[in-house]
Amino acid sequence: VPGSVYPGPYPGGHVLLFGTPETVGRTYFNEVCQAMRFLSLSPRRFYLESFANGVITYSIFFPSTKEDEVQRLGRTIMYSTHLQTRGVIYSSVMEAQISHEVGLYLSAAVKFVYAFFPKEQYAPEYTSVHKVLEKDPSSQRKLEALYKLCMRDLLSTERIFDLLHRHLELAVAFFEDFKGIAMGTTPPGFNTQLEAAIDKSCLDQQDRQILKMFLTFNESILLTNFFKAETPGAFAFRLNPAVVLKGRPPSLYPDVPFGIYLVSGRNFLGFHVRFRDVARGGVRLVLSRDEVAHERNLATLFDECYNLAFTQQMKNKDIPEGGAKGVILPDPTFEGATRTAAAGTAASQRSCFTRYLNALLDCMLPEQCGIYAGHMAGRKEILYFGPDENSANFMDLGAELGKIRGYPYWKALTTGKSVKLGGVPHDAYGMTTASVHTYVTELLRELGEDEASITKFQTGGPDGDLGSNEILVSRDRTIAIVDGSGVLYDPAGLHREELRRLAKRRAMVKDFTRSFLKPDGFLVRIEETNVVLPDGSKWRTGAELRDSFHLTKYAVADLFVPCGGRPNSVTTENVKHLFDASGKPKFRMVVEGANLFLSDGARAALEAAGVHVFKDASTNKGGVCSSSLEVFSALALPEQEHAKLMTYDPESAAEPPEFYATYVQQILDIVVENARQEFRAIWACSRKDGMPKVEATRKLSIKINQMCDSIQEQLRSGMTEQEKQQLVYSVLLKAVPPLMIDNLGLDGILARVPENYVGSIVAAWVASRFV
């Protein structure tokens, strides 16, 4: 602000005012002083005030300094707040060996190098052994764990930082190369002159390869908010996947994503991976128990993001959005970074999520933020996010943040929102269960059996989404339910009305009224010790019994529906426990509700024994289908119409708007029809060609995705405008819920929904129906 605003003997010049949140226990006094020294500025007055909420405000008076010099200082100071106060980069900045900008660039680039360095080149046998074990997923996982353990010592962030410190002149040159690409003065490319300088400066071959990864980082940059006019809360880098993953083995990365983002915050690292231009997936906040767990999570963070997005891509085969996933890993020293952290964790995790999303919004709004976007060839970045581990409570926040930032599609930015913002809660309407249970009823129809006559074993209890809704919609004789609170078992069938009571209340099995149990039934809570079951078997704790109950002699039924439980609860090693002493399977049918409850090897063993196994990627996609149509309503309806027709406050209105209720029912109808269509395709493959049902799921996903890509390419460049219009109009009439057609008309939909999203709707619908 102008110095004239403040009274005193020096009315000229300018005053720099700023505050720093989340600074309990420290100030930025040293960094501020170093920033002024670096820019050769000296203040006349300097005030610092602290507040009870941890905020510290600074007022620095420069009576004779020009405005642009003060603005440059402000930017430099804000850069300094992003620096970690430890390590050689911080020391180099504080000693004026490198600028703040260079230090921040190096901090982000080191994270790139650590994540994408091709460690497998130093263990060439790994990829060949991994391929040999492709039919033994359990052994593959053991090999992968051993590989990651061994590779951890090959490369560490400390080694990369120390190498940079020994070659600071190269580090500065890396930054200048990056700056030229990021600001559009240089096209993205691998700098061969710097490559020659690296070869000349380094004798060690691995050191040379590490430093050349900084050139790969620069080459991959398509878009970044690093030089945004207003200093961002975190730095986002849109990377070219073809450059980043060039030469990496298909065993590690079987497909090249459409887009990769690296998001570097002062106290977190994040990635976002999507496999198609239009793609959606959850944002997972990865919490670590301690620093050792953090190191392990850091080493595999990108791989986790890639694999989750790839799995989602295979699952999202008949909806417009392809697969995507975001991950955020807080630093272990940051409050809220660990699973055991106490008070304040919600605010800290919210801070990470907010800065992660804001950085991506910068790249989605390049013109508004003053970001160079010329390397994107005119293509807009439109990202969609959903809830995942530790982020479900931030979905309303994400949409509202998009609105504040002026993002035109803010209503569709996140799914899993509250009904106040037009969300369609999966649990309230049983969206995922509608898909899972359709597989059960279709299978029983094909087998000529009545649901009321079969027995069922279920993991995931009445307190959860899948577990509660499965209880409410099913008519079978459920003999056992396992949830987080314990084990509930009755061979004569659990009392149906009591189960419904628990499901409606979202209570756990521990609250089951014991008087409803028959003589051979039992309820064991996890806190119980020295448990003895009716067959005489002994268990040290109820928790131990809960974790293994699906592998005991009691787990015998016609149908097994996992609605909850840990991934890989049934693997190649323990699947033998799902067979009796004579080798007969304990279940005739398995319909997976929970993700990844069974490993591929376990599925194969059960199918080989004649069990009807339907994989999670086919059965539980009701939720993603519902979320897709939630996104569509937010894109298609004008803002006022959306607020009137698709939002309500359940605290003040007992019933949702009639439009909302009708739309939800039409979503359910589409979920059931999609499940029925895919079931019939899988069943036909199994009956006609003898193909395992799990394999049919995989091949259907691949075939539909390939055809979807081909159709979209035709829409972009292989059709006349008349042909394209005819196809789009005819498909939308079938693919879009009738209520939207009646309310908006096709022209109204096409006027608002982004063109790439419309193309995705058309391609996904045609491909899924054709295959």
ZAMARGU-4260 file (C-alpha; in steps of 0.2 Angstrom, whole numbers, plus 5000, padded with zeros to 4 digits):
<rodrens>
0) 5000/5000/5000 | 5006/5018/4998 | 5016/5025/5012 | 5005/5040/5013 | 4991/5029/5021
5) 5002/5028/5037 | 5006/5044/5047 | 5024/5048/5051 | 5039/5057/5046 | 5041/5047/5030
10) 5025/5048/5020 | 5032/5042/5003 | 5036/5025/4997 | 5027/5009/5000 | 5022/4998/5015
15) 5022/4979/5012 | 5008/4970/5023 | 5006/4951/5024 | 5001/4937/5036 | 5006/4919/5038
20) 4994/4906/5044 | 4999/4889/5052 | 5015/4896/5059 | 5013/4891/5078 | 5030/4890/5086
25) 5040/4899/5073 | 5041/4915/5063 | 5048/4919/5045 | 5059/4933/5052 | 5075/4925/5045
30) 5067/4921/5028 | 5060/4939/5027 | 5077/4947/5031 | 5086/4935/5018 | 5073/4940/5005
35) 5077/4959/5008 | 5096/4956/5008 | 5094/4946/4992 | 5085/4960/4983 | 5096/4974/4991
40) 5081/4982/5000 | 5082/4990/5017 | 5066/4995/5027 | 5064/5010/5038 | 5052/5001/5050
45) 5047/4983/5053 | 5032/4977/5064 | 5027/4960/5068 | 5011/4955/5077 | 5005/4937/5083
50) 4988/4932/5086 | 4980/4918/5096 | 4975/4908/5081 | 4993/4906/5075 | 4993/4920/5062
55) 5007/4932/5062 | 5006/4948/5052 | 5020/4958/5046 | 5021/4977/5041 | 5037/4983/5033
60) 5040/5001/5028 | 5050/5007/5013 | 5050/5026/5012 | 5060/5027/4995 | 5057/5011/4987
65) 5048/5009/4970 | 5032/4999/4969 | 5038/4986/4957 | 5053/4982/4969 | 5041/4980/4984
70) 5030/4969/4974 | 5045/4958/4969 | 5050/4957/4987 | 5032/4952/4992 | 5033/4938/4979
75) 5050/4932/4985 | 5044/4932/5003 | 5029/4922/4999 | 5040/4910/4990 | 5050/4908/5006
80) 5035/4902/5015 | 5035/4887/5004 | 5053/4882/5008 | 5055/4868/5020 | 5066/4874/5034
85) 5079/4860/5033 | 5090/4853/5021 | 5103/4859/5008 | 5091/4868/4997 | 5085/4879/5012
90) 5103/4882/5017 | 5108/4887/4999 | 5094/4900/4998 | 5098/4907/5015 | 5116/4909/5010
95) 5111/4918/4994 | 5119/4904/4984 | 5103/4902/4974 | 5086/4912/4973 | 5070/4907/4981
100) 5063/4903/4965 | 5077/4891/4961 | 5075/4883/4978 | 5056/4880/4975 | 5059/4873/4958
105) 5072/4861/4964 | 5061/4855/4979 | 5047/4850/4966 | 5059/4843/4953 | 5067/4832/4966
110) 5050/4824/4970 | 5048/4821/4951 | 5065/4813/4950 | 5062/4802/4965 | 5045/4796/4959
115) 5050/4793/4941 | 5068/4788/4941 | 5069/4771/4931 | 5075/4760/4946 | 5071/4744/4937
120) 5086/4747/4925 | 5097/4743/4940 | 5088/4726/4942 | 5084/4720/4924 | 5080/4703/4931
125) 5065/4710/4940 | 5054/4713/4924 | 5058/4696/4917 | 5054/4687/4933 | 5038/4698/4935
130) 5032/4692/4918 | 5036/4674/4922 | 5024/4676/4937 | 5010/4684/4928 | 4999/4669/4932
135) 5003/4669/4950 | 4998/4687/4957 | 5002/4682/4975 | 5020/4679/4970 | 5020/4694/4960
140) 5015/4705/4975 | 5029/4697/4985 | 5041/4701/4972 | 5035/4719/4970 | 5037/4721/4989
145) 5055/4714/4989 | 5059/4725/4974 | 5053/4741/4982 | 5063/4736/4998 | 5079/4734/4988
150) 5076/4749/4977 | 5073/4760/4992 | 5092/4761/4996 | 5096/4764/4977 | 5089/4781/4977
155) 5084/4793/4991 | 5078/4811/4991 | 5094/4815/5002 | 5105/4808/4989 | 5097/4819/4975
160) 5098/4835/4986 | 5116/4832/4990 | 5120/4829/4972 | 5112/4846/4967 | 5121/4855/4981
165) 5138/4848/4973 | 5132/4855/4956 | 5123/4871/4960 | 5128/4879/4944 | 5119/4865/4935
170) 5104/4867/4946 | 5102/4885/4942 | 5104/4881/4923 | 5090/4868/4925 | 5079/4881/4932
175) 5082/4893/4918 | 5078/4879/4906 | 5062/4876/4915 | 5057/4894/4916 | 5059/4896/4897
180) 5048/4881/4894 | 5035/4886/4907 | 5033/4904/4901 | 5033/4899/4883 | 5049/4906/4876
185) 5055/4889/4873 | 5046/4874/4866 | 5046/4858/4877 | 5062/4848/4873 | 5076/4839/4881
190) 5091/4851/4883 | 5106/4843/4874 | 5118/4857/4879 | 5114/4854/4898 | 5115/4835/4895
195) 5133/4838/4888 | 5137/4849/4903 | 5131/4835/4915 | 5142/4822/4906 | 5157/4834/4908
200) 5154/4837/4926 | 5150/4820/4933 | 5160/4804/4933 | 5148/4793/4941 | 5135/4785/4928
205) 5121/4785/4941 | 5124/4803/4946 | 5123/4808/4928 | 5107/4799/4925 | 5099/4807/4941
210) 5104/4824/4935 | 5097/4821/4917 | 5080/4817/4925 | 5079/4835/4929 | 5080/4838/4910
215) 5066/4825/4908 | 5055/4835/4920 | 5058/4851/4910 | 5054/4842/4894 | 5038/4835/4901
220) 5031/4852/4906 | 5015/4857/4897 | 5007/4868/4910 | 5011/4875/4927 | 5006/4888/4939
225) 5023/4891/4945 | 5024/4908/4938 | 5007/4913/4942 | 5005/4932/4946 | 4998/4929/4963
230) 5009/4916/4972 | 5000/4899/4973 | 4997/4889/4989 | 5005/4874/4980 | 5014/4871/4963
235) 5005/4861/4950 | 5014/4854/4935 | 5004/4846/4920 | 5016/4833/4913 | 5017/4824/4896
240) 5014/4806/4901 | 5023/4800/4884 | 5039/4809/4890 | 5038/4804/4909 | 5035/4786/4905
245) 5045/4784/4890 | 5055/4767/4890 | 5047/4761/4906 | 5041/4742/4906 | 5023/4738/4902
250) 5024/4726/4917 | 5024/4742/4928 | 5014/4754/4917 | 5003/4744/4905 | 4995/4759/4897
255) 5001/4777/4895 | 4989/4789/4904 | 4981/4804/4895 | 4987/4816/4909 | 4998/4817/4924
260) 4999/4831/4937 | 5012/4833/4950 | 5007/4844/4964 | 5021/4850/4976 | 5016/4859/4992
265) 5026/4865/5007 | 5021/4850/5017 | 5013/4838/5005 | 5016/4829/4988 | 5001/4825/4977
270) 4998/4817/4960 | 4983/4816/4948 | 4982/4803/4934 | 4969/4802/4921 | 4967/4789/4907
275) 4956/4799/4896 | 4952/4818/4892 | 4935/4816/4901 | 4939/4806/4917 | 4934/4806/4935
280) 4940/4797/4951 | 4942/4800/4970 | 4955/4810/4979 | 4964/4800/4992 | 4972/4808/5007
285) 4986/4795/5011 | 4990/4795/5030 | 5005/4787/5037 | 5007/4779/5055 | 5025/4786/5057
290) 5040/4792/5047 | 5044/4774/5042 | 5027/4772/5034 | 5028/4789/5026 | 5044/4784/5018
295) 5036/4768/5011 | 5021/4778/5005 | 5032/4791/4997 | 5041/4778/4987 | 5026/4771/4980
300) 5014/4786/4979 | 5014/4788/4960 | 5012/4769/4957 | 4997/4769/4969 | 4989/4784/4960
305) 4993/4776/4943 | 4986/4759/4948 | 4970/4766/4956 | 4967/4776/4940 | 4970/4761/4929
310) 4958/4750/4939 | 4945/4764/4938 | 4948/4765/4919 | 4943/4747/4917 | 4928/4749/4928
315) 4921/4765/4920 | 4918/4757/4903 | 4900/4761/4901 | 4900/4779/4907 | 4906/4795/4899
320) 4921/4798/4912 | 4936/4787/4910 | 4947/4782/4925 | 4956/4795/4936 | 4963/4796/4953
325) 4971/4809/4964 | 4983/4806/4979 | 4989/4818/4993 | 5003/4813/5005 | 5006/4825/5019
330) 5024/4826/5026 | 5026/4817/5042 | 5030/4833/5052 | 5014/4841/5046 | 5000/4841/5059
335) 4987/4828/5053 | 4999/4818/5042 | 4997/4802/5053 | 4983/4791/5057 | 4986/4793/5075
340) 4987/4812/5076 | 4974/4820/5087 | 4966/4837/5088 | 4968/4848/5073 | 4970/4835/5060
345) 4954/4839/5051 | 4960/4857/5048 | 4977/4851/5043 | 4970/4838/5031 | 4958/4851/5024
350) 4973/4863/5021 | 4982/4850/5010 | 4966/4846/5000 | 4962/4865/4998 | 4979/4869/4991
355) 4980/4853/4980 | 4963/4858/4972 | 4967/4876/4971 | 4984/4872/4962 | 4974/4861/4949
360) 4961/4875/4947 | 4975/4887/4942 | 4979/4875/4928 | 4960/4873/4923 | 4959/4892/4923
365) 4975/4898/4914 | 4969/4914/4907 | 4961/4920/4923 | 4978/4916/4932 | 4990/4923/4919
370) 4997/4906/4916 | 5005/4901/4899 | 4995/4887/4891 | 5002/4887/4873 | 5009/4870/4875
375) 4992/4863/4877 | 4988/4867/4859 | 4971/4875/4863 | 4965/4860/4873 | 4956/4865/4890
380) 4959/4855/4905 | 4942/4850/4913 | 4945/4839/4928 | 4932/4830/4939 | 4935/4823/4957
385) 4926/4812/4969 | 4928/4806/4987 | 4940/4793/4993 | 4949/4788/5009 | 4950/4803/5021
390) 4943/4816/5009 | 4924/4812/5008 | 4920/4827/5020 | 4929/4839/5008 | 4917/4837/4992
395) 4906/4852/4996 | 4921/4862/5000 | 4929/4857/4983 | 4913/4863/4973 | 4912/4879/4983
400) 4930/4883/4980 | 4927/4881/4962 | 4913/4893/4963 | 4923/4906/4972 | 4937/4904/4959
405) 4924/4907/4945 | 4926/4890/4937 | 4911/4888/4925 | 4908/4870/4929 | 4910/4871/4948
410) 4893/4861/4951 | 4901/4846/4942 | 4919/4848/4950 | 4916/4836/4963 | 4904/4821/4966
415) 4899/4814/4983 | 4892/4831/4988 | 4878/4834/5000 | 4860/4836/4993 | 4862/4855/4997
420) 4873/4856/4982 | 4864/4843/4971 | 4873/4828/4977 | 4865/4810/4975 | 4871/4800/4990
425) 4875/4782/4985 | 4871/4776/5002 | 4854/4784/5004 | 4847/4777/4988 | 4857/4761/4987
430) 4865/4765/4971 | 4880/4753/4972 | 4869/4739/4980 | 4857/4741/4965 | 4870/4735/4954
435) 4877/4721/4965 | 4860/4714/4969 | 4855/4714/4950 | 4869/4702/4948 | 4862/4691/4962
440) 4845/4691/4955 | 4850/4688/4937 | 4861/4674/4942 | 4847/4666/4952 | 4836/4668/4937
445) 4848/4659/4925 | 4850/4645/4938 | 4831/4644/4941 | 4832/4647/4959 | 4821/4657/4971
450) 4831/4670/4982 | 4821/4666/4997 | 4827/4648/4997 | 4846/4651/4997 | 4858/4655/5011
455) 4870/4669/5011 | 4886/4674/5020 | 4890/4692/5021 | 4905/4703/5026 | 4901/4721/5029
460) 4888/4725/5041 | 4872/4735/5043 | 4882/4751/5048 | 4889/4753/5030 | 4882/4758/5013
465) 4883/4741/5004 | 4880/4731/5020 | 4864/4740/5025 | 4857/4741/5008 | 4860/4723/5004
470) 4851/4718/5020 | 4836/4729/5015 | 4834/4723/4997 | 4838/4705/4999 | 4826/4690/5003
475) 4838/4676/5006 | 4842/4667/5022 | 4857/4676/5029 | 4867/4665/5041 | 4882/4676/5045
480) 4887/4694/5045 | 4904/4701/5049 | 4908/4719/5052 | 4920/4730/5061 | 4912/4727/5078
485) 4912/4708/5077 | 4904/4692/5071 | 4885/4687/5070 | 4881/4669/5065 | 4865/4658/5065
490) 4864/4643/5054 | 4845/4643/5055 | 4845/4661/5047 | 4847/4678/5056 | 4831/4686/5061
495) 4827/4697/5046 | 4817/4710/5055 | 4831/4713/5067 | 4843/4715/5053 | 4832/4727/5045
500) 4831/4737/5061 | 4850/4738/5062 | 4851/4742/5044 | 4839/4757/5045 | 4848/4764/5060
505) 4865/4760/5052 | 4870/4751/5068 | 4883/4738/5069 | 4881/4719/5072 | 4886/4721/5090
510) 4869/4729/5093 | 4859/4714/5087 | 4847/4708/5101 | 4854/4691/5106 | 4837/4684/5111
515) 4834/4682/5092 | 4848/4670/5090 | 4844/4651/5089 | 4853/4639/5100 | 4867/4636/5088
520) 4869/4655/5084 | 4882/4667/5092 | 4887/4685/5093 | 4906/4688/5096 | 4911/4706/5099
525) 4929/4712/5095 | 4933/4717/5112 | 4930/4699/5119 | 4944/4688/5124 | 4947/4669/5126
530) 4933/4666/5114 | 4926/4648/5113 | 4914/4644/5099 | 4901/4630/5099 | 4913/4618/5089
535) 4926/4620/5103 | 4938/4631/5093 | 4947/4644/5103 | 4952/4662/5099 | 4962/4674/5109
540) 4951/4689/5104 | 4935/4693/5095 | 4945/4704/5083 | 4956/4689/5078 | 4940/4679/5075
545) 4932/4693/5065 | 4947/4695/5053 | 4947/4676/5049 | 4929/4671/5051 | 4926/4670/5032
550) 4940/4656/5032 | 4932/4646/5046 | 4921/4630/5045 | 4906/4641/5049 | 4908/4651/5032
555) 4897/4639/5022 | 4882/4645/5011 | 4875/4646/4994 | 4880/4664/4991 | 4894/4674/4997
560) 4892/4693/4995 | 4908/4703/5002 | 4901/4720/5006 | 4916/4726/5016 | 4933/4720/5022
565) 4951/4722/5018 | 4958/4720/5001 | 4965/4703/4997 | 4956/4695/5012 | 4955/4680/5001
570) 4972/4676/4991 | 4980/4661/4982 | 4987/4656/4999 | 4972/4655/5009 | 4958/4652/4996
575) 4960/4633/5001 | 4950/4637/5016 | 4935/4641/5005 | 4934/4622/5001 | 4929/4608/5013
580) 4939/4593/5017 | 4933/4584/5002 | 4938/4598/4990 | 4920/4605/4988 | 4918/4624/4987
585) 4909/4631/5003 | 4900/4643/4991 | 4891/4640/4975 | 4890/4659/4970 | 4901/4674/4974
590) 4896/4691/4969 | 4908/4704/4975 | 4902/4721/4982 | 4918/4726/4991 | 4933/4731/4980
595) 4947/4719/4979 | 4941/4707/4993 | 4947/4692/4982 | 4964/4692/4973 | 4964/4686/4955
600) 4972/4670/4960 | 4958/4666/4972 | 4945/4670/4959 | 4953/4659/4947 | 4954/4644/4959
605) 4936/4646/4964 | 4930/4647/4946 | 4940/4632/4941 | 4930/4622/4955 | 4914/4628/4947
610) 4909/4643/4958 | 4900/4657/4949 | 4912/4672/4953 | 4907/4689/4947 | 4921/4702/4949
615) 4920/4719/4958 | 4924/4729/4942 | 4907/4723/4935 | 4896/4721/4950 | 4899/4737/4960
620) 4899/4750/4947 | 4882/4757/4952 | 4890/4771/4962 | 4901/4777/4948 | 4886/4777/4936
625) 4876/4787/4949 | 4890/4800/4951 | 4892/4801/4932 | 4873/4806/4931 | 4875/4818/4945
630) 4889/4826/4935 | 4878/4827/4920 | 4864/4836/4929 | 4876/4849/4935 | 4883/4852/4918
635) 4867/4852/4909 | 4855/4862/4920 | 4857/4881/4921 | 4863/4887/4938 | 4846/4893/4944
640) 4837/4878/4937 | 4850/4867/4946 | 4847/4875/4962 | 4828/4874/4961 | 4827/4857/4954
645) 4842/4847/4961 | 4846/4854/4978 | 4837/4855/4995 | 4840/4857/5013 | 4834/4841/5022
650) 4834/4850/5039 | 4820/4861/5033 | 4811/4851/5019 | 4805/4834/5023 | 4805/4828/5005
655) 4816/4832/4990 | 4809/4842/4975 | 4798/4831/4963 | 4811/4833/4949 | 4825/4827/4961
660) 4816/4811/4966 | 4811/4807/4948 | 4829/4810/4942 | 4836/4798/4956 | 4823/4785/4951
665) 4829/4786/4933 | 4847/4785/4938 | 4842/4769/4948 | 4834/4762/4932 | 4850/4765/4922
670) 4861/4757/4935 | 4850/4741/4935 | 4849/4741/4916 | 4868/4743/4914 | 4871/4729/4927
675) 4859/4718/4918 | 4867/4721/4901 | 4884/4717/4907 | 4879/4702/4917 | 4871/4695/4901
680) 4887/4698/4891 | 4897/4689/4904 | 4885/4675/4905 | 4885/4673/4886 | 4904/4672/4885
685) 4904/4659/4899 | 4891/4648/4892 | 4896/4649/4874 | 4915/4650/4874 | 4918/4643/4891
690) 4927/4659/4896 | 4930/4662/4915 | 4918/4676/4920 | 4932/4685/4928 | 4941/4685/4912
695) 4926/4690/4903 | 4925/4706/4914 | 4943/4710/4909 | 4940/4707/4890 | 4924/4717/4890
700) 4932/4732/4898 | 4947/4732/4886 | 4935/4730/4871 | 4923/4743/4876 | 4937/4755/4880
705) 4945/4752/4863 | 4929/4755/4854 | 4925/4770/4864 | 4942/4778/4859 | 4939/4774/4841
710) 4921/4782/4841 | 4928/4798/4849 | 4942/4799/4836 | 4929/4797/4823 | 4918/4811/4831
715) 4933/4822/4831 | 4940/4820/4814 | 4931/4806/4804 | 4914/4812/4801 | 4905/4827/4792
720) 4896/4839/4803 | 4879/4832/4797 | 4884/4814/4801 | 4891/4819/4818 | 4875/4829/4822
725) 4864/4814/4817 | 4874/4802/4828 | 4874/4814/4843 | 4856/4818/4843 | 4850/4800/4841
730) 4862/4793/4854 | 4858/4807/4867 | 4839/4803/4866 | 4843/4785/4872 | 4858/4788/4884
735) 4852/4803/4894 | 4838/4801/4907 | 4821/4806/4899 | 4818/4819/4913 | 4833/4829/4906
740) 4827/4828/4888 | 4809/4833/4893 | 4816/4848/4903 | 4830/4855/4892 | 4828/4847/4875
745) 4843/4841/4865 | 4848/4859/4860 | 4848/4865/4878 | 4859/4850/4883 | 4871/4853/4869
750) 4872/4872/4873 | 4878/4869/4891 | 4887/4852/4892 | 4906/4853/4886 | 4909/4846/4868
755) 4921/4833/4874 | 4909/4827/4888 | 4895/4825/4875 | 4907/4815/4864 | 4911/4804/4878
760) 4893/4801/4882 | 4890/4796/4864 | 4905/4785/4863 | 4902/4776/4879 | 4884/4772/4876
765) 4887/4765/4858 | 4902/4755/4863 | 4894/4747/4879 | 4878/4743/4869 | 4888/4736/4854
770) 4900/4725/4864
</rodrens>
